C-alpha cells in the first residue's frame, strides 16, 4: 500500500489517479486486517423517513425529523 500511496501523492493526471485509487482500494479490501485501520463502521439504523442524521453518531438527535 505504501508504494501505491507514494505514486498517488506524486501523480497529477486525474485518470491515472483513478487507477491508483482503484488499486489502493483493491489492496486494502484484500487485506482484511487493514480494513479497520481505515474504516470504522458505526451503523445507525434509521427509517428512510428520518432526516437530519449527520454521520454515524446520534449526538444530534434533537435535529432529527420524521417526514410523513
N, CA, C and O atoms as a Tripos MOL2 file, in Angstrom:
@<TRIPOS>MOLECULE
protein
  272   271    68     0     0
PROTEIN
NO_CHARGES

@<TRIPOS>ATOM
      1 N           0.8230   -1.1830    0.0000 N.3       1 UNK1
      2 CA          0.0000    0.0000    0.0000 C.3       1 UNK1
      3 C           0.8690    1.2490    0.0000 C.2       1 UNK1
      4 O           0.4870    2.2670   -0.5770 O.2       1 UNK1
      5 N           2.0340    1.1870    0.6390 N.am      2 UNK2
      6 CA          2.8930    2.3630    0.7070 C.3       2 UNK2
      7 C           3.3330    2.8200   -0.6800 C.2       2 UNK2
      8 O           3.3580    4.0180   -0.9620 O.2       2 UNK2
      9 N           3.6770    1.8810   -1.5330 N.am      3 UNK3
     10 CA          4.1040    2.2290   -2.8870 C.3       3 UNK3
     11 C           2.9920    2.8900   -3.6750 C.2       3 UNK3
     12 O           3.2270    3.8630   -4.3910 O.2       3 UNK3
     13 N           1.7860    2.3700   -3.5480 N.am      4 UNK4
     14 CA          0.6370    2.9610   -4.2490 C.3       4 UNK4
     15 C           0.3690    4.3580   -3.7060 C.2       4 UNK4
     16 O           0.0960    5.2750   -4.4810 O.2       4 UNK4
     17 N           0.4410    4.5360   -2.3900 N.am      5 UNK5
     18 CA          0.2190    5.8610   -1.7970 C.3       5 UNK5
     19 C           1.2820    6.8530   -2.2580 C.2       5 UNK5
     20 O           0.9670    8.0140   -2.5190 O.2       5 UNK5
     21 N           2.5350    6.4120   -2.3610 N.am      6 UNK6
     22 CA          3.5960    7.2950   -2.8470 C.3       6 UNK6
     23 C           3.3370    7.7280   -4.2840 C.2       6 UNK6
     24 O           3.4920    8.9020   -4.6190 O.2       6 UNK6
     25 N           2.9400    6.7770   -5.1370 N.am      7 UNK7
     26 CA          2.6350    7.1310   -6.5330 C.3       7 UNK7
     27 C           1.4170    8.0320   -6.6140 C.2       7 UNK7
     28 O           1.3710    8.9390   -7.4450 O.2       7 UNK7
     29 N           0.4240    7.7920   -5.7570 N.am      8 UNK8
     30 CA         -0.7820    8.6130   -5.7510 C.3       8 UNK8
     31 C          -0.4520   10.0510   -5.3670 C.2       8 UNK8
     32 O          -1.0060   10.9850   -5.9470 O.2       8 UNK8
     33 N           0.4380   10.2410   -4.4050 N.am      9 UNK9
     34 CA          0.8400   11.5870   -3.9910 C.3       9 UNK9
     35 C           1.6210   12.3230   -5.0740 C.2       9 UNK9
     36 O           1.6190   13.5530   -5.1050 O.2       9 UNK9
     37 N           2.2890   11.5890   -5.9640 N.am     10 UNK10
     38 CA          3.1160   12.2080   -6.9940 C.3      10 UNK10
     39 C           2.4180   12.3060   -8.3460 C.2      10 UNK10
     40 O           2.9870   12.8580   -9.2870 O.2      10 UNK10
     41 N           1.2060   11.7860   -8.4640 N.am     11 UNK11
     42 CA          0.5020   11.7560   -9.7470 C.3      11 UNK11
     43 C          -0.4660   12.9220   -9.8570 C.2      11 UNK11
     44 O          -1.2460   13.1900   -8.9420 O.2      11 UNK11
     45 N          -0.4040   13.6140  -10.9970 N.am     12 UNK12
     46 CA         -1.2840   14.7600  -11.2300 C.3      12 UNK12
     47 C          -2.4550   14.3850  -12.1340 C.2      12 UNK12
     48 O          -3.5730   14.8560  -11.9270 O.2      12 UNK12
     49 N          -2.2060   13.5410  -13.1350 N.am     13 UNK13
     50 CA         -3.2360   13.1760  -14.1140 C.3      13 UNK13
     51 C          -4.4330   12.5210  -13.4230 C.2      13 UNK13
     52 O          -4.2730   11.4930  -12.7660 O.2      13 UNK13
     53 N          -5.6470   13.1070  -13.5630 N.am     14 UNK14
     54 CA         -6.8300   12.5560  -12.8890 C.3      14 UNK14
     55 C          -7.1410   11.1140  -13.2840 C.2      14 UNK14
     56 O          -7.5570   10.3170  -12.4440 O.2      14 UNK14
     57 N          -6.9410   10.7740  -14.5600 N.am     15 UNK15
     58 CA         -7.2330    9.3990  -14.9930 C.3      15 UNK15
     59 C          -6.2720    8.4010  -14.3540 C.2      15 UNK15
     60 O          -6.6740    7.3030  -13.9670 O.2      15 UNK15
     61 N          -5.0140    8.7850  -14.2450 N.am     16 UNK16
     62 CA         -4.0410    7.9060  -13.5980 C.3      16 UNK16
     63 C          -4.3330    7.7950  -12.1090 C.2      16 UNK16
     64 O          -4.1360    6.7320  -11.5190 O.2      16 UNK16
     65 N          -4.7990    8.8760  -11.4920 N.am     17 UNK17
     66 CA         -5.1320    8.8550  -10.0580 C.3      17 UNK17
     67 C          -6.2990    7.9020   -9.7880 C.2      17 UNK17
     68 O          -6.3100    7.2050   -8.7740 O.2      17 UNK17
     69 N          -7.2770    7.8720  -10.6940 N.am     18 UNK18
     70 CA         -8.4100    6.9600  -10.5140 C.3      18 UNK18
     71 C          -7.9260    5.5150  -10.5200 C.2      18 UNK18
     72 O          -8.3600    4.7040   -9.7030 O.2      18 UNK18
     73 N          -7.0340    5.2010  -11.4370 N.am     19 UNK19
     74 CA         -6.4880    3.8480  -11.4830 C.3      19 UNK19
     75 C          -5.7210    3.4990  -10.2200 C.2      19 UNK19
     76 O          -5.8380    2.3870   -9.7060 O.2      19 UNK19
     77 N          -4.9330    4.4490   -9.7180 N.am     20 UNK20
     78 CA         -4.1830    4.2110   -8.4880 C.3      20 UNK20
     79 C          -5.1170    4.0710   -7.2890 C.2      20 UNK20
     80 O          -4.8800    3.2420   -6.4100 O.2      20 UNK20
     81 N          -6.1680    4.8710   -7.2500 N.am     21 UNK21
     82 CA         -7.1380    4.7530   -6.1570 C.3      21 UNK21
     83 C          -7.8460    3.4100   -6.2110 C.2      21 UNK21
     84 O          -8.1360    2.8130   -5.1740 O.2      21 UNK21
     85 N          -8.1260    2.9340   -7.4230 N.am     22 UNK22
     86 CA         -8.7430    1.6170   -7.5810 C.3      22 UNK22
     87 C          -7.7920    0.5320   -7.0710 C.2      22 UNK22
     88 O          -8.2080   -0.3840   -6.3600 O.2      22 UNK22
     89 N          -6.5060    0.6430   -7.4410 N.am     23 UNK23
     90 CA         -5.5160   -0.3290   -6.9660 C.3      23 UNK23
     91 C          -5.3940   -0.2970   -5.4500 C.2      23 UNK23
     92 O          -5.2940   -1.3410   -4.8060 O.2      23 UNK23
     93 N          -5.4020    0.9100   -4.8790 N.am     24 UNK24
     94 CA         -5.2970    1.0520   -3.4300 C.3      24 UNK24
     95 C          -6.4950    0.4170   -2.7270 C.2      24 UNK24
     96 O          -6.3360   -0.2850   -1.7280 O.2      24 UNK24
     97 N          -7.6850    0.6670   -3.2500 N.am     25 UNK25
     98 CA         -8.8910    0.0960   -2.6600 C.3      25 UNK25
     99 C          -8.8700   -1.4300   -2.7570 C.2      25 UNK25
    100 O          -9.2270   -2.1230   -1.8050 O.2      25 UNK25
    101 N          -8.4540   -1.9420   -3.9030 N.am     26 UNK26
    102 CA         -8.3690   -3.3960   -4.0840 C.3      26 UNK26
    103 C          -7.3810   -3.9940   -3.0760 C.2      26 UNK26
    104 O          -7.6440   -5.0450   -2.4910 O.2      26 UNK26
    105 N          -6.2620   -3.3270   -2.8800 N.am     27 UNK27
    106 CA         -5.2530   -3.8130   -1.9290 C.3      27 UNK27
    107 C          -5.7840   -3.7660   -0.5000 C.2      27 UNK27
    108 O          -5.5910   -4.7070    0.2690 O.2      27 UNK27
    109 N          -6.4530   -2.6680   -0.1450 N.am     28 UNK28
    110 CA         -6.9670   -2.5240    1.2170 C.3      28 UNK28
    111 C          -8.0640   -3.5270    1.5110 C.2      28 UNK28
    112 O          -8.0840   -4.1290    2.5850 O.2      28 UNK28
    113 N          -8.9760   -3.7140    0.5700 N.am     29 UNK29
    114 CA        -10.0810   -4.6490    0.8100 C.3      29 UNK29
    115 C          -9.6320   -6.0950    0.7420 C.2      29 UNK29
    116 O         -10.3060   -6.9740    1.2780 O.2      29 UNK29
    117 N          -8.5120   -6.3590    0.0950 N.am     30 UNK30
    118 CA         -7.9760   -7.7070    0.0360 C.3      30 UNK30
    119 C          -7.2670   -8.1010    1.3220 C.2      30 UNK30
    120 O          -7.0930   -9.2870    1.6020 O.2      30 UNK30
    121 N          -6.8590   -7.1150    2.1010 N.am     31 UNK31
    122 CA         -6.1570   -7.3690    3.3600 C.3      31 UNK31
    123 C          -7.1350   -7.0910    4.5050 C.2      31 UNK31
    124 O          -7.2590   -5.9560    4.9650 O.2      31 UNK31
    125 N          -7.8170   -8.1290    4.9520 N.am     32 UNK32
    126 CA         -8.8780   -7.9780    5.9470 C.3      32 UNK32
    127 C          -8.3770   -7.3030    7.2190 C.2      32 UNK32
    128 O          -9.1240   -6.5560    7.8510 O.2      32 UNK32
    129 N          -7.1480   -7.5470    7.6010 N.am     33 UNK33
    130 CA         -6.6170   -6.9540    8.8290 C.3      33 UNK33
    131 C          -6.4840   -5.4340    8.7160 C.2      33 UNK33
    132 O          -6.5290   -4.7370    9.7290 O.2      33 UNK33
    133 N          -6.3200   -4.9070    7.4870 N.am     34 UNK34
    134 CA         -6.1270   -3.4680    7.2980 C.3      34 UNK34
    135 C          -7.4460   -2.7050    7.2180 C.2      34 UNK34
    136 O          -7.4540   -1.4810    7.3470 O.2      34 UNK34
    137 N          -8.5400   -3.3900    7.0120 N.am     35 UNK35
    138 CA         -9.8180   -2.7080    6.8230 C.3      35 UNK35
    139 C         -10.1470   -1.8030    8.0050 C.2      35 UNK35
    140 O         -10.5500   -0.6580    7.8030 O.2      35 UNK35
    141 N          -9.9860   -2.2870    9.2210 N.am     36 UNK36
    142 CA        -10.3440   -1.4910   10.3890 C.3      36 UNK36
    143 C          -9.3550   -0.3610   10.6690 C.2      36 UNK36
    144 O          -9.6320    0.5020   11.5030 O.2      36 UNK36
    145 N          -8.2160   -0.3490    9.9950 N.am     37 UNK37
    146 CA         -7.2900    0.7690   10.1340 C.3      37 UNK37
    147 C          -7.8030    2.0020    9.4000 C.2      37 UNK37
    148 O          -7.4720    3.1290    9.7690 O.2      37 UNK37
    149 N          -8.6030    1.7930    8.3690 N.am     38 UNK38
    150 CA         -9.0620    2.8860    7.5220 C.3      38 UNK38
    151 C         -10.5450    3.1660    7.6480 C.2      38 UNK38
    152 O         -10.9720    4.2980    7.4200 O.2      38 UNK38
    153 N         -11.3350    2.1850    8.0000 N.am     39 UNK39
    154 CA        -12.7740    2.3550    8.1220 C.3      39 UNK39
    155 C         -13.2210    1.9070    9.5020 C.2      39 UNK39
    156 O         -12.8680    0.8170    9.9520 O.2      39 UNK39
    157 N         -13.9780    2.7250   10.1550 N.am     40 UNK40
    158 CA        -14.5170    2.3880   11.4570 C.3      40 UNK40
    159 C         -16.0370    2.3110   11.3190 C.2      40 UNK40
    160 O         -16.7150    3.3350   11.4010 O.2      40 UNK40
    161 N         -16.5710    1.1330   11.1160 N.am     41 UNK41
    162 CA        -18.0130    1.0190   10.8970 C.3      41 UNK41
    163 C         -18.8100    1.3750   12.1450 C.2      41 UNK41
    164 O         -18.6170    0.7880   13.2090 O.2      41 UNK41
    165 N         -19.6950    2.3310   12.0020 N.am     42 UNK42
    166 CA        -20.5700    2.7420   13.0950 C.3      42 UNK42
    167 C         -21.9820    2.9120   12.5300 C.2      42 UNK42
    168 O         -22.4160    4.0400   12.2940 O.2      42 UNK42
    169 N         -22.6960    1.8220   12.3140 N.am     43 UNK43
    170 CA        -24.0230    1.9370   11.7090 C.3      43 UNK43
    171 C         -25.0260    2.6070   12.6430 C.2      43 UNK43
    172 O         -24.9730    2.4350   13.8610 O.2      43 UNK43
    173 N         -25.9340    3.3690   12.0560 N.am     44 UNK44
    174 CA        -27.0420    3.9720   12.7930 C.3      44 UNK44
    175 C         -28.3200    3.5320   12.0930 C.2      44 UNK44
    176 O         -28.6940    4.1220   11.0790 O.2      44 UNK44
    177 N         -29.0000    2.5080   12.6080 N.am     45 UNK45
    178 CA        -30.2370    2.0720   11.9800 C.3      45 UNK45
    179 C         -31.2970    3.1700   12.0910 C.2      45 UNK45
    180 O         -31.5420    3.7080   13.1710 O.2      45 UNK45
    181 N         -31.9110    3.4870   10.9710 N.am     46 UNK46
    182 CA        -32.9440    4.5250   10.9660 C.3      46 UNK46
    183 C         -33.8980    4.2630    9.8050 C.2      46 UNK46
    184 O         -33.5270    3.6380    8.8110 O.2      46 UNK46
    185 N         -35.0990    4.7360    9.9390 N.am     47 UNK47
    186 CA        -36.0750    4.6480    8.8590 C.3      47 UNK47
    187 C         -35.7080    5.6220    7.7520 C.2      47 UNK47
    188 O         -35.0510    6.6330    8.0010 O.2      47 UNK47
    189 N         -36.1350    5.3190    6.5200 N.am     48 UNK48
    190 CA        -35.8710    6.2250    5.4120 C.3      48 UNK48
    191 C         -36.5250    7.5800    5.6200 C.2      48 UNK48
    192 O         -36.0450    8.5880    5.1000 O.2      48 UNK48
    193 N         -37.5950    7.6140    6.3630 N.am     49 UNK49
    194 CA        -38.3220    8.8630    6.5610 C.3      49 UNK49
    195 C         -37.6770    9.7700    7.6110 C.2      49 UNK49
    196 O         -38.1190   10.9050    7.7890 O.2      49 UNK49
    197 N         -36.6470    9.2970    8.3050 N.am     50 UNK50
    198 CA        -35.9680   10.1180    9.3100 C.3      50 UNK50
    199 C         -34.8860   10.9380    8.6050 C.2      50 UNK50
    200 O         -34.0500   10.3860    7.8900 O.2      50 UNK50
    201 N         -34.9070   12.2510    8.8100 N.am     51 UNK51
    202 CA        -33.9230   13.1350    8.1980 C.3      51 UNK51
    203 C         -33.1350   13.8600    9.2820 C.2      51 UNK51
    204 O         -33.5580   13.9110   10.4370 O.2      51 UNK51
    205 N         -31.9950   14.4150    8.9080 N.am     52 UNK52
    206 CA        -31.1920   15.1960    9.8370 C.3      52 UNK52
    207 C         -30.0930   14.4240   10.5220 C.2      52 UNK52
    208 O         -29.3830   14.9780   11.3610 O.2      52 UNK52
    209 N         -29.9320   13.1390   10.1810 N.am     53 UNK53
    210 CA        -28.8610   12.3480   10.7840 C.3      53 UNK53
    211 C         -27.5500   12.7730   10.1320 C.2      53 UNK53
    212 O         -27.4380   12.7810    8.9060 O.2      53 UNK53
    213 N         -26.5700   13.1220   10.9420 N.am     54 UNK54
    214 CA        -25.2720   13.5690   10.4320 C.3      54 UNK54
    215 C         -24.2120   12.5630   10.8470 C.2      54 UNK54
    216 O         -23.9050   12.4220   12.0300 O.2      54 UNK54
    217 N         -23.6630   11.8750    9.8770 N.am     55 UNK55
    218 CA        -22.6130   10.9010   10.1710 C.3      55 UNK55
    219 C         -23.1670    9.6670   10.8490 C.2      55 UNK55
    220 O         -24.3320    9.3080   10.6770 O.2      55 UNK55
    221 N         -22.3170    9.0310   11.6160 N.am     56 UNK56
    222 CA        -22.6910    7.7720   12.2430 C.3      56 UNK56
    223 C         -23.0200    7.9390   13.7190 C.2      56 UNK56
    224 O         -23.2730    6.9550   14.4140 O.2      56 UNK56
    225 N         -23.0180    9.1630   14.1980 N.am     57 UNK57
    226 CA        -23.2730    9.3800   15.6170 C.3      57 UNK57
    227 C         -24.7190    9.8350   15.8400 C.2      57 UNK57
    228 O         -25.3980   10.2720   14.9120 O.2      57 UNK57
    229 N         -25.1580    9.7240   17.0570 N.am     58 UNK58
    230 CA        -26.5320   10.1250   17.3910 C.3      58 UNK58
    231 C         -26.5530   11.3780   18.2550 C.2      58 UNK58
    232 O         -27.5740   11.6890   18.8680 O.2      58 UNK58
    233 N         -25.4410   12.0970   18.3100 N.am     59 UNK59
    234 CA        -25.3350   13.2680   19.1770 C.3      59 UNK59
    235 C         -26.3360   14.3560   18.8210 C.2      59 UNK59
    236 O         -26.7120   15.1450   19.6880 O.2      59 UNK59
    237 N         -26.7800   14.4210   17.5670 N.am     60 UNK60
    238 CA        -27.6780   15.4980   17.1440 C.3      60 UNK60
    239 C         -29.1260   15.0140   17.0210 C.2      60 UNK60
    240 O         -29.8660   15.4920   16.1620 O.2      60 UNK60
    241 N         -29.5230   14.0890   17.8570 N.am     61 UNK61
    242 CA        -30.8610   13.5100   17.7550 C.3      61 UNK61
    243 C         -31.9510   14.5730   17.8570 C.2      61 UNK61
    244 O         -33.0480   14.3740   17.3340 O.2      61 UNK61
    245 N         -31.6800   15.6760   18.5040 N.am     62 UNK62
    246 CA        -32.6730   16.7380   18.6530 C.3      62 UNK62
    247 C         -32.9330   17.4530   17.3150 C.2      62 UNK62
    248 O         -33.9160   18.1850   17.2040 O.2      62 UNK62
    249 N         -32.0820   17.2600   16.3060 N.am     63 UNK63
    250 CA        -32.2780   17.8590   14.9910 C.3      63 UNK63
    251 C         -32.9820   16.8950   14.0270 C.2      63 UNK63
    252 O         -33.3370   17.2880   12.9160 O.2      63 UNK63
    253 N         -33.1820   15.6700   14.4310 N.am     64 UNK64
    254 CA        -33.8240   14.7100   13.5580 C.3      64 UNK64
    255 C         -35.2790   15.0590   13.3460 C.2      64 UNK64
    256 O         -35.9080   15.6890   14.1960 O.2      64 UNK64
    257 N         -35.8070   14.6520   12.2220 N.am     65 UNK65
    258 CA        -37.2050   14.8920   11.9150 C.3      65 UNK65
    259 C         -37.7260   13.6940   11.1490 C.2      65 UNK65
    260 O         -36.9740   13.0290   10.4360 O.2      65 UNK65
    261 N         -38.9950   13.4210   11.2930 N.am     66 UNK66
    262 CA        -39.6190   12.3050   10.5650 C.3      66 UNK66
    263 C         -40.5890   12.8700    9.5560 C.2      66 UNK66
    264 O         -41.5320   13.5750    9.9160 O.2      66 UNK66
    265 N         -40.3610   12.5670    8.3030 N.am     67 UNK67
    266 CA        -41.2280   13.0290    7.2170 C.3      67 UNK67
    267 C         -42.3920   12.0520    7.0480 C.2      67 UNK67
    268 O         -42.2150   10.8350    7.0810 O.2      67 UNK67
    269 N         -43.5590   12.6060    6.8700 N.am     68 UNK68
    270 CA        -44.7180   11.7720    6.5730 C.3      68 UNK68
    271 C         -45.3500   11.1440    7.6980 C.2      68 UNK68
    272 O         -46.3340   10.4240    7.5310 O.2      68 UNK68
@<TRIPOS>BOND
     1     1     2 1
     2     2     3 1
     3     3     4 2
     4     3     5 am
     5     5     6 1
     6     6     7 1
     7     7     8 2
     8     7     9 am
     9     9    10 1
    10    10    11 1
    11    11    12 2
    12    11    13 am
    13    13    14 1
    14    14    15 1
    15    15    16 2
    16    15    17 am
    17    17    18 1
    18    18    19 1
    19    19    20 2
    20    19    21 am
    21    21    22 1
    22    22    23 1
    23    23    24 2
    24    23    25 am
    25    25    26 1
    26    26    27 1
    27    27    28 2
    28    27    29 am
    29    29    30 1
    30    30    31 1
    31    31    32 2
    32    31    33 am
    33    33    34 1
    34    34    35 1
    35    35    36 2
    36    35    37 am
    37    37    38 1
    38    38    39 1
    39    39    40 2
    40    39    41 am
    41    41    42 1
    42    42    43 1
    43    43    44 2
    44    43    45 am
    45    45    46 1
    46    46    47 1
    47    47    48 2
    48    47    49 am
    49    49    50 1
    50    50    51 1
    51    51    52 2
    52    51    53 am
    53    53    54 1
    54    54    55 1
    55    55    56 2
    56    55    57 am
    57    57    58 1
    58    58    59 1
    59    59    60 2
    60    59    61 am
    61    61    62 1
    62    62    63 1
    63    63    64 2
    64    63    65 am
    65    65    66 1
    66    66    67 1
    67    67    68 2
    68    67    69 am
    69    69    70 1
    70    70    71 1
    71    71    72 2
    72    71    73 am
    73    73    74 1
    74    74    75 1
    75    75    76 2
    76    75    77 am
    77    77    78 1
    78    78    79 1
    79    79    80 2
    80    79    81 am
    81    81    82 1
    82    82    83 1
    83    83    84 2
    84    83    85 am
    85    85    86 1
    86    86    87 1
    87    87    88 2
    88    87    89 am
    89    89    90 1
    90    90    91 1
    91    91    92 2
    92    91    93 am
    93    93    94 1
    94    94    95 1
    95    95    96 2
    96    95    97 am
    97    97    98 1
    98    98    99 1
    99    99   100 2
   100    99   101 am
   101   101   102 1
   102   102   103 1
   103   103   104 2
   104   103   105 am
   105   105   106 1
   106   106   107 1
   107   107   108 2
   108   107   109 am
   109   109   110 1
   110   110   111 1
   111   111   112 2
   112   111   113 am
   113   113   114 1
   114   114   115 1
   115   115   116 2
   116   115   117 am
   117   117   118 1
   118   118   119 1
   119   119   120 2
   120   119   121 am
   121   121   122 1
   122   122   123 1
   123   123   124 2
   124   123   125 am
   125   125   126 1
   126   126   127 1
   127   127   128 2
   128   127   129 am
   129   129   130 1
   130   130   131 1
   131   131   132 2
   132   131   133 am
   133   133   134 1
   134   134   135 1
   135   135   136 2
   136   135   137 am
   137   137   138 1
   138   138   139 1
   139   139   140 2
   140   139   141 am
   141   141   142 1
   142   142   143 1
   143   143   144 2
   144   143   145 am
   145   145   146 1
   146   146   147 1
   147   147   148 2
   148   147   149 am
   149   149   150 1
   150   150   151 1
   151   151   152 2
   152   151   153 am
   153   153   154 1
   154   154   155 1
   155   155   156 2
   156   155   157 am
   157   157   158 1
   158   158   159 1
   159   159   160 2
   160   159   161 am
   161   161   162 1
   162   162   163 1
   163   163   164 2
   164   163   165 am
   165   165   166 1
   166   166   167 1
   167   167   168 2
   168   167   169 am
   169   169   170 1
   170   170   171 1
   171   171   172 2
   172   171   173 am
   173   173   174 1
   174   174   175 1
   175   175   176 2
   176   175   177 am
   177   177   178 1
   178   178   179 1
   179   179   180 2
   180   179   181 am
   181   181   182 1
   182   182   183 1
   183   183   184 2
   184   183   185 am
   185   185   186 1
   186   186   187 1
   187   187   188 2
   188   187   189 am
   189   189   190 1
   190   190   191 1
   191   191   192 2
   192   191   193 am
   193   193   194 1
   194   194   195 1
   195   195   196 2
   196   195   197 am
   197   197   198 1
   198   198   199 1
   199   199   200 2
   200   199   201 am
   201   201   202 1
   202   202   203 1
   203   203   204 2
   204   203   205 am
   205   205   206 1
   206   206   207 1
   207   207   208 2
   208   207   209 am
   209   209   210 1
   210   210   211 1
   211   211   212 2
   212   211   213 am
   213   213   214 1
   214   214   215 1
   215   215   216 2
   216   215   217 am
   217   217   218 1
   218   218   219 1
   219   219   220 2
   220   219   221 am
   221   221   222 1
   222   222   223 1
   223   223   224 2
   224   223   225 am
   225   225   226 1
   226   226   227 1
   227   227   228 2
   228   227   229 am
   229   229   230 1
   230   230   231 1
   231   231   232 2
   232   231   233 am
   233   233   234 1
   234   234   235 1
   235   235   236 2
   236   235   237 am
   237   237   238 1
   238   238   239 1
   239   239   240 2
   240   239   241 am
   241   241   242 1
   242   242   243 1
   243   243   244 2
   244   243   245 am
   245   245   246 1
   246   246   247 1
   247   247   248 2
   248   247   249 am
   249   249   250 1
   250   250   251 1
   251   251   252 2
   252   251   253 am
   253   253   254 1
   254   254   255 1
   255   255   256 2
   256   255   257 am
   257   257   258 1
   258   258   259 1
   259   259   260 2
   260   259   261 am
   261   261   262 1
   262   262   263 1
   263   263   264 2
   264   263   265 am
   265   265   266 1
   266   266   267 1
   267   267   268 2
   268   267   269 am
   269   269   270 1
   270   270   271 1
   271   271   272 2
@<TRIPOS>SUBSTRUCTURE
     1 UNK1         2 RESIDUE 1 A UNK
     2 UNK2         6 RESIDUE 1 A UNK
     3 UNK3        10 RESIDUE 1 A UNK
     4 UNK4        14 RESIDUE 1 A UNK
     5 UNK5        18 RESIDUE 1 A UNK
     6 UNK6        22 RESIDUE 1 A UNK
     7 UNK7        26 RESIDUE 1 A UNK
     8 UNK8        30 RESIDUE 1 A UNK
     9 UNK9        34 RESIDUE 1 A UNK
    10 UNK10       38 RESIDUE 1 A UNK
    11 UNK11       42 RESIDUE 1 A UNK
    12 UNK12       46 RESIDUE 1 A UNK
    13 UNK13       50 RESIDUE 1 A UNK
    14 UNK14       54 RESIDUE 1 A UNK
    15 UNK15       58 RESIDUE 1 A UNK
    16 UNK16       62 RESIDUE 1 A UNK
    17 UNK17       66 RESIDUE 1 A UNK
    18 UNK18       70 RESIDUE 1 A UNK
    19 UNK19       74 RESIDUE 1 A UNK
    20 UNK20       78 RESIDUE 1 A UNK
    21 UNK21       82 RESIDUE 1 A UNK
    22 UNK22       86 RESIDUE 1 A UNK
    23 UNK23       90 RESIDUE 1 A UNK
    24 UNK24       94 RESIDUE 1 A UNK
    25 UNK25       98 RESIDUE 1 A UNK
    26 UNK26      102 RESIDUE 1 A UNK
    27 UNK27      106 RESIDUE 1 A UNK
    28 UNK28      110 RESIDUE 1 A UNK
    29 UNK29      114 RESIDUE 1 A UNK
    30 UNK30      118 RESIDUE 1 A UNK
    31 UNK31      122 RESIDUE 1 A UNK
    32 UNK32      126 RESIDUE 1 A UNK
    33 UNK33      130 RESIDUE 1 A UNK
    34 UNK34      134 RESIDUE 1 A UNK
    35 UNK35      138 RESIDUE 1 A UNK
    36 UNK36      142 RESIDUE 1 A UNK
    37 UNK37      146 RESIDUE 1 A UNK
    38 UNK38      150 RESIDUE 1 A UNK
    39 UNK39      154 RESIDUE 1 A UNK
    40 UNK40      158 RESIDUE 1 A UNK
    41 UNK41      162 RESIDUE 1 A UNK
    42 UNK42      166 RESIDUE 1 A UNK
    43 UNK43      170 RESIDUE 1 A UNK
    44 UNK44      174 RESIDUE 1 A UNK
    45 UNK45      178 RESIDUE 1 A UNK
    46 UNK46      182 RESIDUE 1 A UNK
    47 UNK47      186 RESIDUE 1 A UNK
    48 UNK48      190 RESIDUE 1 A UNK
    49 UNK49      194 RESIDUE 1 A UNK
    50 UNK50      198 RESIDUE 1 A UNK
    51 UNK51      202 RESIDUE 1 A UNK
    52 UNK52      206 RESIDUE 1 A UNK
    53 UNK53      210 RESIDUE 1 A UNK
    54 UNK54      214 RESIDUE 1 A UNK
    55 UNK55      218 RESIDUE 1 A UNK
    56 UNK56      222 RESIDUE 1 A UNK
    57 UNK57      226 RESIDUE 1 A UNK
    58 UNK58      230 RESIDUE 1 A UNK
    59 UNK59      234 RESIDUE 1 A UNK
    60 UNK60      238 RESIDUE 1 A UNK
    61 UNK61      242 RESIDUE 1 A UNK
    62 UNK62      246 RESIDUE 1 A UNK
    63 UNK63      250 RESIDUE 1 A UNK
    64 UNK64      254 RESIDUE 1 A UNK
    65 UNK65      258 RESIDUE 1 A UNK
    66 UNK66      262 RESIDUE 1 A UNK
    67 UNK67      266 RESIDUE 1 A UNK
    68 UNK68      270 RESIDUE 1 A UNK
